Amino acid sequence: MSAVEATAGITVVTVNRESCCGAGQCVLAAPAVFTQSEEDGLVVLLDPDPPAGLRDAVRRAQSHCPTRSITVR
């Protein structure tokens, strides 16, 4: 499965590892929610249900992703 979905209250975070280039901007913006795989450097969703207090950080991660691999709904 290339996409991972998690719910954060009313927020749904989707990460597409197939389009991820491993830039790490998501980790810089929201390190409690995202990390990078040691094997391939691609995004890994750490917290499948991040608290509402991290919603702005998750949105920042989405906007900084150069490949638009993070979707927040």
CNS distance restraints for C-alpha pairs under 8 A (distance, minus, plus):
assign (resid   2 and name CA) (resid  15 and name CA) 8.00 0.50 0.50
assign (resid   2 and name CA) (resid  16 and name CA) 5.72 0.50 0.50
assign (resid   2 and name CA) (resid  17 and name CA) 5.55 0.50 0.50
assign (resid   2 and name CA) (resid  18 and name CA) 5.98 0.50 0.50
assign (resid   3 and name CA) (resid  14 and name CA) 6.30 0.50 0.50
assign (resid   3 and name CA) (resid  15 and name CA) 5.28 0.50 0.50
assign (resid   3 and name CA) (resid  16 and name CA) 4.53 0.50 0.50
assign (resid   3 and name CA) (resid  17 and name CA) 6.40 0.50 0.50
assign (resid   4 and name CA) (resid  13 and name CA) 7.81 0.50 0.50
assign (resid   4 and name CA) (resid  14 and name CA) 5.42 0.50 0.50
assign (resid   4 and name CA) (resid  15 and name CA) 5.36 0.50 0.50
assign (resid   4 and name CA) (resid  16 and name CA) 6.97 0.50 0.50
assign (resid   4 and name CA) (resid  45 and name CA) 7.52 0.50 0.50
assign (resid   5 and name CA) (resid  12 and name CA) 6.55 0.50 0.50
assign (resid   5 and name CA) (resid  13 and name CA) 5.54 0.50 0.50
assign (resid   5 and name CA) (resid  14 and name CA) 4.57 0.50 0.50
assign (resid   5 and name CA) (resid  15 and name CA) 6.87 0.50 0.50
assign (resid   5 and name CA) (resid  48 and name CA) 7.58 0.50 0.50
assign (resid   6 and name CA) (resid  12 and name CA) 5.56 0.50 0.50
assign (resid   6 and name CA) (resid  13 and name CA) 5.36 0.50 0.50
assign (resid   6 and name CA) (resid  14 and name CA) 6.82 0.50 0.50
assign (resid   6 and name CA) (resid  48 and name CA) 4.79 0.50 0.50
assign (resid   6 and name CA) (resid  49 and name CA) 5.90 0.50 0.50
assign (resid   7 and name CA) (resid  11 and name CA) 5.63 0.50 0.50
assign (resid   7 and name CA) (resid  12 and name CA) 4.52 0.50 0.50
assign (resid   7 and name CA) (resid  13 and name CA) 6.45 0.50 0.50
assign (resid   7 and name CA) (resid  48 and name CA) 6.71 0.50 0.50
assign (resid   7 and name CA) (resid  49 and name CA) 5.35 0.50 0.50
assign (resid   7 and name CA) (resid  50 and name CA) 7.72 0.50 0.50
assign (resid   8 and name CA) (resid  12 and name CA) 6.03 0.50 0.50
assign (resid   8 and name CA) (resid  13 and name CA) 7.49 0.50 0.50
assign (resid   8 and name CA) (resid  48 and name CA) 7.61 0.50 0.50
assign (resid   8 and name CA) (resid  49 and name CA) 4.71 0.50 0.50
assign (resid   8 and name CA) (resid  50 and name CA) 5.27 0.50 0.50
assign (resid   8 and name CA) (resid  51 and name CA) 6.18 0.50 0.50
assign (resid   8 and name CA) (resid  52 and name CA) 6.60 0.50 0.50
assign (resid   8 and name CA) (resid  55 and name CA) 7.96 0.50 0.50
assign (resid   9 and name CA) (resid  49 and name CA) 7.63 0.50 0.50
assign (resid   9 and name CA) (resid  51 and name CA) 7.43 0.50 0.50
assign (resid   9 and name CA) (resid  52 and name CA) 6.69 0.50 0.50
assign (resid  10 and name CA) (resid  73 and name CA) 7.97 0.50 0.50
assign (resid  11 and name CA) (resid  55 and name CA) 7.84 0.50 0.50
assign (resid  11 and name CA) (resid  72 and name CA) 6.53 0.50 0.50
assign (resid  11 and name CA) (resid  73 and name CA) 5.41 0.50 0.50
assign (resid  12 and name CA) (resid  71 and name CA) 7.89 0.50 0.50
assign (resid  12 and name CA) (resid  72 and name CA) 5.57 0.50 0.50
assign (resid  12 and name CA) (resid  73 and name CA) 5.05 0.50 0.50
assign (resid  13 and name CA) (resid  70 and name CA) 7.01 0.50 0.50
assign (resid  13 and name CA) (resid  71 and name CA) 5.79 0.50 0.50
assign (resid  13 and name CA) (resid  72 and name CA) 4.70 0.50 0.50
assign (resid  13 and name CA) (resid  73 and name CA) 6.69 0.50 0.50
assign (resid  14 and name CA) (resid  69 and name CA) 7.95 0.50 0.50
assign (resid  14 and name CA) (resid  70 and name CA) 5.64 0.50 0.50
assign (resid  14 and name CA) (resid  71 and name CA) 4.98 0.50 0.50
assign (resid  14 and name CA) (resid  72 and name CA) 6.42 0.50 0.50
assign (resid  15 and name CA) (resid  43 and name CA) 7.56 0.50 0.50
assign (resid  15 and name CA) (resid  44 and name CA) 7.94 0.50 0.50
assign (resid  15 and name CA) (resid  45 and name CA) 7.27 0.50 0.50
assign (resid  15 and name CA) (resid  69 and name CA) 5.71 0.50 0.50
assign (resid  15 and name CA) (resid  70 and name CA) 4.72 0.50 0.50
assign (resid  15 and name CA) (resid  71 and name CA) 6.55 0.50 0.50
assign (resid  16 and name CA) (resid  20 and name CA) 6.43 0.50 0.50
assign (resid  16 and name CA) (resid  69 and name CA) 4.98 0.50 0.50
assign (resid  16 and name CA) (resid  70 and name CA) 6.51 0.50 0.50
assign (resid  17 and name CA) (resid  42 and name CA) 6.38 0.50 0.50
assign (resid  17 and name CA) (resid  43 and name CA) 6.33 0.50 0.50
assign (resid  17 and name CA) (resid  44 and name CA) 7.98 0.50 0.50
assign (resid  17 and name CA) (resid  69 and name CA) 7.05 0.50 0.50
assign (resid  19 and name CA) (resid  67 and name CA) 6.43 0.50 0.50
assign (resid  19 and name CA) (resid  68 and name CA) 7.86 0.50 0.50
assign (resid  19 and name CA) (resid  69 and name CA) 5.82 0.50 0.50
assign (resid  20 and name CA) (resid  42 and name CA) 6.07 0.50 0.50
assign (resid  20 and name CA) (resid  43 and name CA) 6.75 0.50 0.50
assign (resid  20 and name CA) (resid  67 and name CA) 6.15 0.50 0.50
assign (resid  20 and name CA) (resid  68 and name CA) 7.89 0.50 0.50
assign (resid  20 and name CA) (resid  69 and name CA) 5.58 0.50 0.50
assign (resid  21 and name CA) (resid  42 and name CA) 6.58 0.50 0.50
assign (resid  21 and name CA) (resid  67 and name CA) 6.87 0.50 0.50
assign (resid  22 and name CA) (resid  36 and name CA) 7.20 0.50 0.50
assign (resid  22 and name CA) (resid  41 and name CA) 5.25 0.50 0.50
assign (resid  22 and name CA) (resid  42 and name CA) 4.59 0.50 0.50
assign (resid  22 and name CA) (resid  43 and name CA) 6.44 0.50 0.50
assign (resid  23 and name CA) (resid  65 and name CA) 7.71 0.50 0.50
assign (resid  23 and name CA) (resid  66 and name CA) 7.50 0.50 0.50
assign (resid  24 and name CA) (resid  28 and name CA) 6.55 0.50 0.50
assign (resid  24 and name CA) (resid  35 and name CA) 7.74 0.50 0.50
assign (resid  24 and name CA) (resid  36 and name CA) 6.92 0.50 0.50
assign (resid  24 and name CA) (resid  43 and name CA) 7.41 0.50 0.50
assign (resid  25 and name CA) (resid  29 and name CA) 6.22 0.50 0.50
assign (resid  25 and name CA) (resid  61 and name CA) 6.42 0.50 0.50
assign (resid  25 and name CA) (resid  64 and name CA) 5.98 0.50 0.50
assign (resid  25 and name CA) (resid  65 and name CA) 5.99 0.50 0.50
assign (resid  26 and name CA) (resid  30 and name CA) 5.89 0.50 0.50
assign (resid  26 and name CA) (resid  31 and name CA) 7.33 0.50 0.50
assign (resid  26 and name CA) (resid  34 and name CA) 6.21 0.50 0.50
assign (resid  26 and name CA) (resid  35 and name CA) 7.67 0.50 0.50
assign (resid  26 and name CA) (resid  43 and name CA) 7.87 0.50 0.50
assign (resid  26 and name CA) (resid  58 and name CA) 7.78 0.50 0.50
assign (resid  26 and name CA) (resid  60 and name CA) 7.82 0.50 0.50
assign (resid  26 and name CA) (resid  61 and name CA) 4.29 0.50 0.50
assign (resid  26 and name CA) (resid  62 and name CA) 6.96 0.50 0.50
assign (resid  26 and name CA) (resid  64 and name CA) 6.90 0.50 0.50
assign (resid  26 and name CA) (resid  65 and name CA) 6.41 0.50 0.50
assign (resid  27 and name CA) (resid  31 and name CA) 4.56 0.50 0.50
assign (resid  27 and name CA) (resid  32 and name CA) 7.96 0.50 0.50
assign (resid  27 and name CA) (resid  33 and name CA) 7.60 0.50 0.50
assign (resid  27 and name CA) (resid  34 and name CA) 5.14 0.50 0.50
assign (resid  27 and name CA) (resid  35 and name CA) 5.32 0.50 0.50
assign (resid  27 and name CA) (resid  36 and name CA) 7.30 0.50 0.50
assign (resid  27 and name CA) (resid  61 and name CA) 7.48 0.50 0.50
assign (resid  28 and name CA) (resid  61 and name CA) 7.76 0.50 0.50
assign (resid  29 and name CA) (resid  57 and name CA) 5.78 0.50 0.50
assign (resid  29 and name CA) (resid  58 and name CA) 7.23 0.50 0.50
assign (resid  29 and name CA) (resid  60 and name CA) 6.13 0.50 0.50
assign (resid  29 and name CA) (resid  61 and name CA) 5.08 0.50 0.50
assign (resid  30 and name CA) (resid  34 and name CA) 6.13 0.50 0.50
assign (resid  30 and name CA) (resid  54 and name CA) 7.56 0.50 0.50
assign (resid  30 and name CA) (resid  57 and name CA) 5.20 0.50 0.50
assign (resid  30 and name CA) (resid  58 and name CA) 5.95 0.50 0.50
assign (resid  30 and name CA) (resid  60 and name CA) 7.83 0.50 0.50
assign (resid  30 and name CA) (resid  61 and name CA) 6.31 0.50 0.50
assign (resid  31 and name CA) (resid  35 and name CA) 6.35 0.50 0.50
assign (resid  32 and name CA) (resid  46 and name CA) 6.92 0.50 0.50
assign (resid  32 and name CA) (resid  47 and name CA) 7.00 0.50 0.50
assign (resid  33 and name CA) (resid  45 and name CA) 6.00 0.50 0.50
assign (resid  33 and name CA) (resid  46 and name CA) 4.96 0.50 0.50
assign (resid  33 and name CA) (resid  47 and name CA) 4.97 0.50 0.50
assign (resid  33 and name CA) (resid  48 and name CA) 7.83 0.50 0.50
assign (resid  33 and name CA) (resid  50 and name CA) 6.60 0.50 0.50
assign (resid  33 and name CA) (resid  58 and name CA) 7.47 0.50 0.50
assign (resid  34 and name CA) (resid  43 and name CA) 6.60 0.50 0.50
assign (resid  34 and name CA) (resid  44 and name CA) 5.69 0.50 0.50
assign (resid  34 and name CA) (resid  45 and name CA) 4.83 0.50 0.50
assign (resid  34 and name CA) (resid  46 and name CA) 5.23 0.50 0.50
assign (resid  34 and name CA) (resid  47 and name CA) 7.37 0.50 0.50
assign (resid  35 and name CA) (resid  43 and name CA) 5.81 0.50 0.50
assign (resid  35 and name CA) (resid  44 and name CA) 5.18 0.50 0.50
assign (resid  35 and name CA) (resid  45 and name CA) 6.58 0.50 0.50
assign (resid  35 and name CA) (resid  46 and name CA) 6.49 0.50 0.50
assign (resid  36 and name CA) (resid  40 and name CA) 7.95 0.50 0.50
assign (resid  36 and name CA) (resid  41 and name CA) 5.05 0.50 0.50
assign (resid  36 and name CA) (resid  42 and name CA) 5.15 0.50 0.50
assign (resid  36 and name CA) (resid  43 and name CA) 4.58 0.50 0.50
assign (resid  36 and name CA) (resid  44 and name CA) 5.45 0.50 0.50
assign (resid  37 and name CA) (resid  41 and name CA) 4.66 0.50 0.50
assign (resid  37 and name CA) (resid  42 and name CA) 5.39 0.50 0.50
assign (resid  37 and name CA) (resid  43 and name CA) 6.32 0.50 0.50
assign (resid  37 and name CA) (resid  44 and name CA) 6.18 0.50 0.50
assign (resid  50 and name CA) (resid  54 and name CA) 6.40 0.50 0.50
assign (resid  50 and name CA) (resid  55 and name CA) 7.66 0.50 0.50
assign (resid  51 and name CA) (resid  55 and name CA) 7.22 0.50 0.50
assign (resid  54 and name CA) (resid  58 and name CA) 6.19 0.50 0.50
assign (resid  55 and name CA) (resid  59 and name CA) 6.23 0.50 0.50
assign (resid  56 and name CA) (resid  60 and name CA) 6.12 0.50 0.50
assign (resid  57 and name CA) (resid  61 and name CA) 6.16 0.50 0.50
assign (resid  58 and name CA) (resid  62 and name CA) 6.24 0.50 0.50
assign (resid  58 and name CA) (resid  72 and name CA) 7.81 0.50 0.50
assign (resid  59 and name CA) (resid  63 and name CA) 6.27 0.50 0.50
assign (resid  59 and name CA) (resid  72 and name CA) 6.91 0.50 0.50
assign (resid  60 and name CA) (resid  64 and name CA) 6.16 0.50 0.50
assign (resid  61 and name CA) (resid  65 and name CA) 6.18 0.50 0.50
assign (resid  61 and name CA) (resid  70 and name CA) 7.68 0.50 0.50
assign (resid  62 and name CA) (resid  68 and name CA) 6.84 0.50 0.50
assign (resid  62 and name CA) (resid  69 and name CA) 7.66 0.50 0.50
assign (resid  62 and name CA) (resid  70 and name CA) 5.18 0.50 0.50
assign (resid  62 and name CA) (resid  71 and name CA) 6.52 0.50 0.50
assign (resid  62 and name CA) (resid  72 and name CA) 7.18 0.50 0.50
assign (resid  63 and name CA) (resid  68 and name CA) 7.62 0.50 0.50
assign (resid  65 and name CA) (resid  69 and name CA) 6.60 0.50 0.50
assign (resid  65 and name CA) (resid  70 and name CA) 7.00 0.50 0.50
